[in-house]
Amino acid sequence: MAPEPSLGREELASAILGVPELTALDVASEAGVTIEQIRRLWRALGFPEVDVDAVYTRADVDAVLQIFSTVDSGTLDFDMSVAMTRALGQTMSKLADWEVAILVNRVEELAADEGGSRTATANRMLGEINPTFEHLLTYAWRRHLAASVSRMEALGAKEEDLHTTHVSVGFADIVEFTALSNTLDDTGIGDLVEVFEARCHDVVSTIGGRVIKSIGDSVLFVAPTALAAIEIGEGIIRVIGRDPRMPDVRVGIASGSVVTRMGDVFGPPVNMAARLTAVARRNRIIVDAATSALLPDNFITRRLPGRPVRGFGIVEPLAVSRR
């Protein structure tokens, strides 16, 4: 079999997006909007402004028309549409990087086996995978949207401000990650972080919490109750810290009111949980006084010596164990 013709980077991008043939002015003209509105939407998606070059496709015009259909109907104003576009852009950027990182090794294997180029192999693989993945993307979004609406409805029954809720916040991080990463090659570091994040995500989801974000060697999660947060911490220690193939971990948990914005959480409990994690012992959970007060009687808390915690003054964390 003759090898497939090689595709360059631009050809691969065109195969995914369609042929770029429009400038920003063309898109603005065809959509009936201003060039500044196009610039704002493009920046919100996470791309640098390009006014002169023809980098846009007919799909870009369709996307702008769909965005402005919600604006013209009065459902959203333009600033809200930009905010939603920014949320979508940030999420899709990470998802696309994640997808490519997962597939790259398989692309190289197939290209070597078939004697073709990596770009041609990648193009064929994406053509085979993406239709199914696009359906799954919509399915997952609807599932998470339903869950988010349910949380908001439950919160509305108890809180006046739907952006503020009382939760337990946990941080879990790898002990001495910097020193550990210096002993690993790039592949080893990537594999370690991937396993850490995957196991944390599984534990948090199984117990009913939510992973808010992963930051390399640490994971931020929220749980509806202090008990659930402790069970999550115990689970993370069990599947990571107790695994001889994995490094030790530390978990800090704090409870209180947090503000939810743009898929993230903010407030004193978030800051406190992060500070507590920094002083926790290996494969141990430490909590603040608010969390300790919410735990059932089958837990024992032991007050640790007070220590200065940036932003909070002298804090006496508590170690947690079961009776």
C-alpha positions in Angstrom: 0.0 0.0 0.0 1.4 3.4 -0.9 1.9 5.8 2.0 -0.7 8.4 2.5 0.1 12.0 1.4 1.6 14.1 4.1 -0.5 16.9 5.6 1.1 20.0 7.0 -0.1 21.8 10.1 -2.3 24.3 8.1 -3.8 21.4 6.1 -4.6 19.5 9.3 -6.2 22.6 10.8 -8.3 23.1 7.6 -9.4 19.5 7.7 -10.7 20.1 11.2 -12.2 23.5 10.8 -12.8 24.0 7.1 -10.9 26.3 4.7 -10.2 29.7 6.2 -11.4 32.3 3.7 -12.7 35.3 5.7 -11.2 38.2 7.5 -12.6 39.6 10.8 -14.2 42.4 8.7 -15.9 39.8 6.5 -17.3 38.0 9.5 -18.6 41.2 11.0 -20.2 42.2 7.7 -21.9 38.9 7.0 -23.1 38.6 10.6 -24.2 42.2 10.7 -22.2 43.1 13.8 -19.3 45.5 14.6 -15.7 44.6 14.3 -15.2 45.4 18.0 -17.9 42.8 18.9 -16.0 40.2 16.8 -12.8 41.1 18.6 -14.4 40.7 22.0 -15.9 37.3 21.1 -12.6 36.1 19.6 -10.6 37.2 22.7 -13.2 35.6 24.9 -12.7 32.3 23.1 -9.0 32.6 23.9 -7.4 33.6 20.6 -5.3 36.6 19.7 -6.9 39.3 17.5 -6.4 38.9 13.7 -8.1 41.6 11.7 -6.4 41.4 8.3 -5.5 37.8 7.6 -8.2 35.4 6.3 -8.3 33.0 9.3 -12.0 32.6 9.7 -14.4 30.2 8.1 -18.2 30.0 7.4 -18.6 28.2 10.7 -17.3 31.4 12.5 -20.1 33.4 10.8 -22.7 30.8 11.9 -21.4 30.9 15.5 -21.6 34.7 15.6 -25.1 34.6 14.2 -26.2 32.0 16.8 -24.7 34.1 19.7 -26.5 37.2 18.5 -29.8 35.4 18.1 -29.9 35.1 21.9 -28.9 38.8 22.2 -31.5 39.9 19.7 -34.2 37.9 21.4 -33.5 39.7 24.7 -32.6 36.4 26.5 -29.0 37.6 27.1 -27.3 40.9 26.7 -24.0 41.0 24.8 -21.8 41.2 27.9 -23.4 38.0 29.2 -22.9 36.3 25.9 -19.2 37.3 26.1 -18.9 35.8 29.6 -20.5 32.6 28.4 -18.2 32.5 25.4 -15.2 33.0 27.7 -16.3 30.1 29.9 -16.7 27.9 26.9 -13.3 28.9 25.4 -11.5 28.2 28.6 -13.1 24.8 29.0 -12.7 23.8 25.4 -9.0 24.9 25.4 -8.2 22.5 28.2 -10.4 19.7 26.8 -8.7 20.0 23.4 -5.2 19.9 24.9 -6.3 16.9 27.0 -7.6 15.0 24.0 -4.5 15.6 22.0 -2.3 14.5 24.9 -4.2 11.3 25.2 -4.2 10.5 21.5 -0.6 11.6 20.5 1.1 8.3 21.5 -1.6 6.3 19.6 -1.1 8.5 16.5 2.7 7.8 16.6 2.1 4.1 16.9 -0.3 4.0 14.0 1.9 6.2 11.8 4.9 3.9 12.4 2.9 0.7 11.7 1.3 2.1 8.6 4.2 4.0 7.2 2.3 7.2 7.0 2.8 10.7 8.3 1.7 11.7 11.8 -0.5 14.5 10.6 -2.3 12.3 8.0 -2.8 9.6 10.7 -4.0 12.3 13.2 -6.5 13.6 10.6 -7.9 10.2 10.0 -8.1 9.3 13.7 -9.9 12.6 14.5 -12.3 12.0 11.6 -13.2 8.6 13.1 -13.3 9.7 16.8 -14.7 13.2 16.7 -18.3 12.5 15.6 -18.8 10.2 18.5 -16.9 12.5 20.9 -19.0 15.5 19.8 -22.2 13.6 20.8 -20.6 12.6 24.1 -19.6 16.2 24.7 -23.2 17.4 24.4 -24.4 14.5 26.6 -21.9 15.3 29.3 -22.7 19.0 29.2 -26.4 18.3 29.6 -25.7 15.9 32.5 -23.6 18.5 34.3 -26.0 21.2 33.5 -28.9 19.2 35.1 -26.7 18.6 38.2 -25.7 22.2 38.5 -29.4 23.4 38.2 -30.3 20.9 40.9 -27.6 22.2 43.2 -28.8 25.8 42.6 -32.4 24.8 43.3 -31.4 23.1 46.6 -29.4 26.2 47.5 -32.3 28.5 46.7 -34.4 26.8 49.3 -31.8 27.7 52.0 -29.9 30.8 50.9 -30.8 34.3 49.8 -27.7 34.6 47.6 -27.6 31.8 45.0 -23.9 32.4 44.4 -23.0 31.7 48.1 -23.2 28.3 49.7 -22.0 26.5 52.8 -19.6 23.6 52.0 -16.5 21.8 53.2 -13.5 22.6 51.0 -10.6 20.2 50.7 -7.1 20.5 49.3 -5.0 17.3 48.6 -1.5 17.6 47.4 1.6 15.5 46.8 4.3 15.7 49.4 7.6 17.3 48.2 6.4 17.2 44.6 9.2 19.6 43.5 12.0 17.3 44.8 10.2 14.3 43.4 9.8 15.8 40.0 13.5 16.5 39.8 14.1 12.7 39.9 11.7 11.9 37.0 11.8 12.5 33.3 9.1 14.3 31.5 7.1 11.2 30.8 7.3 10.1 34.5 6.1 13.5 35.7 3.2 13.4 33.3 2.2 9.9 34.3 2.4 10.7 38.0 0.2 13.8 37.7 -2.3 11.9 35.5 -2.7 9.0 37.9 -2.9 11.4 40.9 -5.6 13.5 39.3 -7.6 10.5 38.0 -7.6 8.7 41.4 -8.6 11.9 43.2 -11.4 12.6 40.7 -12.8 9.1 41.1 -12.8 9.3 44.9 -14.4 12.7 45.0 -17.1 11.8 42.5 -17.9 8.5 44.2 -18.5 10.1 47.6 -20.6 12.9 46.1 -18.2 15.8 46.0 -16.9 17.9 43.1 -13.4 18.5 41.9 -13.2 22.2 41.3 -9.7 22.2 39.7 -6.4 20.4 39.5 -3.2 22.4 39.8 -0.5 20.0 38.9 0.4 18.4 42.3 -2.8 19.4 44.1 -6.6 19.0 43.8 -9.2 21.3 45.1 -12.6 19.8 45.9 -15.8 20.7 47.7 -18.2 18.4 49.5 -21.7 19.1 50.8 -20.9 18.0 54.3 -17.9 17.8 56.6 -18.3 14.0 56.9 -18.2 13.6 53.1 -15.1 15.8 52.9 -13.4 13.6 55.5 -14.4 10.4 53.7 -12.9 11.9 50.5 -9.7 12.7 52.3 -9.5 9.2 53.7 -10.2 7.8 50.2 -7.4 9.9 48.6 -4.9 8.8 51.2 -6.0 5.2 50.7 -5.6 5.1 46.9 -2.5 7.3 46.7 -0.7 7.7 50.0 -1.1 4.0 50.9 0.0 2.8 47.5 3.7 2.0 47.6 4.1 3.0 43.9 2.7 6.5 44.6 4.0 9.4 46.7 2.6 10.5 50.1 -0.2 13.0 50.2 -1.6 15.6 52.6 -5.1 16.8 53.0 -6.5 20.0 54.6 -10.2 20.6 55.0 -12.1 23.8 56.1 -15.8 24.6 56.2 -17.9 27.7 55.7 -19.5 29.9 53.1 -17.9 30.2 49.7 -18.8 32.2 46.6 -19.1 30.3 43.3 -18.1 32.1 40.2 -17.0 30.8 36.7 -16.8 27.2 37.9 -14.5 28.1 40.8 -15.0 28.8 44.5 -13.7 31.6 46.6 -13.7 32.6 50.2 -12.0 32.0 53.6 -12.6 28.2 53.7 -10.7 27.8 50.3 -7.7 29.8 51.6 -7.8 28.0 55.0 -7.9 24.5 53.4 -4.8 25.4 51.3 -2.9 26.7 54.3 -3.8 23.6 56.3 -2.6 21.3 53.6 0.8 23.0 53.7 1.3 22.1 57.4 -0.3 18.7 57.4 1.8 15.5 58.1 2.2 12.8 55.4 -0.9 10.8 54.7 -2.9 12.8 57.4 -6.0 15.0 57.4 -6.1 18.2 59.3 -9.2 20.4 59.6 -10.2 23.8 61.0 -12.4 24.3 64.0 -15.5 24.8 61.9 -15.1 21.4 60.2 -14.4 19.7 63.6 -17.7 21.1 65.0 -19.7 19.5 62.2 -18.3 16.0 62.5 -20.3 13.2 64.1 -19.3 11.6 67.5 -17.5 8.7 65.9 -14.6 11.0 65.1 -11.8 12.1 67.4 -10.1 15.5 66.9 -6.8 16.4 68.5 -5.8 20.0 68.7 -2.3 20.7 67.3 0.0 23.5 68.4 -1.0 26.9 67.2 1.0 28.3 64.3 0.9 31.5 62.3 -1.1 31.0 59.1 -0.8 33.8 56.5 -4.0 35.8 56.3 -5.5 34.2 59.5 -3.1 34.9 62.3 -2.4 32.1 64.8 -4.5 29.0 63.9 -4.8 25.8 65.9 -5.5 23.1 63.3 -7.0 19.7 64.4 -6.0 16.2 63.4 -8.9 13.9 62.7 -9.2 10.1 63.3 -12.0 7.6 63.7 -12.9 6.1 67.1 
